[in-house]
Amino acid sequence: MKKIQVLPSLLAADVGDLRGGVKRAEENGADAIHLDIMDPHFVPNISFGPDVVAMAKRTSPGLYRNVHLMMLRPDLYLKPFADAGAQTIQIHVEADCDVGNTLIRIREMGLRPAIAINPETEVEKLKEFLGIVDEVLVMTVHPGFGAQKFIAECMDKMRWVRAQRPNLDIMVDGGINYETGKASIEAGANMLVSGSYLYKQPDMRKAMEDLRNV
């Protein structure tokens, strides 16, 4: 069994105090900070740019930065996010670019390449990329907004990926709390992204430990 990691999603932090949101994650023992980057062409929302990634690096240089590019053309923005301090860059299998080449470029930059998949996409579309990534992100909500309900059917994707690549890191993002985190781990996930649930906890450290020890 791979080690369970918990990543607070900065999207759920107080937008007026993102620096405080990063520090709170670090001080309460997060394994990494998850930074959702959205463009309004790929998802119906806009979030952060490279400056927020750079802020996270300045604020907590020892806290790993996991950057999720929910973008139609992530290939055009790799260098700005790499220069800002991204350590993993996740791109979508649904992106409108040469996905395989973009993943290779991420690795050539010295970063961890990862592939993400939306709830409505057939999991078999991941197959050609599993040999060139370090991590798969299974979205369990429709990307764009936080505090959505967990889509349980997506757990079949985690089972499929775990069967294909037993040693690959599998991340889950969307509606993660204690119950859905437990179900996701049982389905094969070992990296849990949680936003609203963690940032609303009076004791974030305990909530993260509960998720790790589920």
Helices and strands as residue ranges (DSSP letters): E 5-8, G 10-12, G 15-17, H 18-27, E 32-38, H 50-59, E 64-70, G 74-76, H 78-84, E 88-92, H 99-108, E 112-117, G 123-129, E 135-139, G 152-154, H 155-164, E 169-173, H 178-187, E 191-194, H 196-199, H 204-212
